[in-house]
Amino acid sequence: MTMRKIMLTMTGAGIVAGLALAGCQRKDDEGPTQLTGRLFVFNYRVASASYMITLKKIAPIPEGTKAIAEFENPAGGDPLVVNQKIYTFWDKITLESPDLHCVRKDRPYSVSIKLVDASDKTIQTIKTEVKSDLDQTVLPTKPLVVGPVYTANPDVFKGDGSADYGHDAACPA
């Protein structure tokens, strides 16, 4: 075999191997979306915490599709469920939980997302975990501001100049 034939054979084998690997990677992302982000959002101004999950559309999404996301409840009890319509023209999908309580630093919390079509047939399931690098105790228990112009909350900032940020003692240790 000549050196040129060997090089062509090796190049061809490399292309076939690359395509095979690309095919294997696609199986991990079966469905029309790919998980691109997962985090906790702490908004100190309004004293809230929530999960935020982002997905990227990588294939067409059927008309009438909805996302059903189940977020582990950090305070315990039943999961928090969000049911959201997905529009076919969206390239990015953001799923956000209701307000949370008792988020703990470095603890993994489970999230399960199911995309279902208009006939309630499951077209994709995504399971993941989210960890916070902060403990929710960094947040005040009451919003720091109220109203549309971010007026200082009089329940937190007292007339005598003191501030009561509160502490949520209802969270399990």
N, C-alpha and C positions, 0 to 999 in steps of 0.2 A: 504494500500500500504506500502511496506517495505521501509526502508530508502535507500536501494540500488536501488530499482526501481525509487524512486523519484530522486536520483542523476543521474541515467542514463537518465531519461526523461528530466531533466534540462540540462544535457550535450548535449543531442540530440537537444533540442530546441535552445541552444546556437550555435551549429554548423549550424543549418538551418538558424538562424538569421544572422550569419556571412556570409554565402553563399549568402543570399538575399542582404545584404549590398554590398558585393563584386560585385554582378550583377548590382546593382544600380550605383556603381561607374564606371563601364565599360561603361554605357550609356553616361556618361559625356565625355568620350574619344572615342566615336564611330569613328572608322577609324583605319588606320594602324599606326598612330603616336600619340605621346603625347607631348604637349608643355612642355619643360624643362627649357627654359631660354629666357629672353627678356631684352635687355638693349641697352643703347646708348654707342658707342665706340668713345672716343675722342682721336685722335692721334695728339698730339701737334707738333711732328716733321714735319709732312706734312700738318698741319693745316686743318685736316678734321674731320668730325663727321659723323657717320652712325648708322642706326639701326642694331642690330644683334639679330636674333631669332634662337633658337635651338629647334629641335624636336628629340625625341627618337622613333625609330621603335619599335612597340609593337605587330605588326602582319605583315604577308607577304605583300609586296608592289608589285603590278602587273608590269610587264615589260612595259616600255614606259610611266610610270607615270611622271608627271611634277608638280611642285609647282608654283602657280601664287600668288605672294605676293603683296598686295597693302598697301603701307606705307603712312600715312598721311604726307603731305608736310608741315613742320613747317613754311616755308616761305609763305605758302598760295598757292592757285591754285590747279591743278589736283593732285591726288595721284601719288606717285612714284611707278611704277610697275616693278617687277622683275619676269621673267619667267625662271625657272631653272629645268633642267632634274634631276630626282631622280633615282639613280641606285638601283637595287633590293638588292645588297649586302651591302649597307650602313646601319649601325646601328644608326648613328647619322646624322642629316641633319642640315646644317647651312645655313640660308638665311640672306644675308646682302644687305642693300639698297645702292643705289648710294650715293655720298656725299650730306650732308645736310647743310642747312643754317638756322639760326634763332631758334635753339633749346632753349627753355626756361625751367628753373628749375621748378620742381614740377607741370608742366602742363602735363596732360595725352594726349598722341597721339595714335590714333587708328591704328591697323594693322589687316588686313584680309588676311588669307591664304586659298587657295583652292587647294586641290590635285585633279588632274584629270588624268584619265587613257588614254591610247593610242587613244581611240575613243572619247575623250573629255567629258566623263561622270564623273561628280563630285563624288569622293569617300570619301572626307572629307572636312569640312569647319571649320576653327578655327578663332575666333575673339578674340582679346585681346587688351590691352592698354599698352603703355610703358611710364614711367616717368623717367626723368633725375634728378639726384641729383646735377647737375651742369648746369650752364647757358653757352651757347656756347661762350659768351663773354670772357671766360677764354682762348679761343684759339686765336692765332695770325691769321691775315687774309692772311698771306703769309707763305708758308712752311719755317721752320727754317733751313732746310737742302736741298741740291739739289745733284743729281748725285748718283751713286752707292756706293760711299764711304762716304756718309753723309757730304759733304762739306758744310760749313756755307754759307747760302744764302746771296749773296752780296746785295740783295734788302732789307734785314732785318738788317744785321750786316754791318754797314758802315765802311769805311776805317779810319774814325776819332775815332773809338771806340764806337760810339753811336749805338743804336738799334731802329728800327722802327717796332714795332709789329702790327701797324695798328689797326683799329677799324671798324667793319662792321656797318655802319650807315643805311644800306638799310633794316634792320629788323624792322617790326612793333613792337611797344612798348607793 
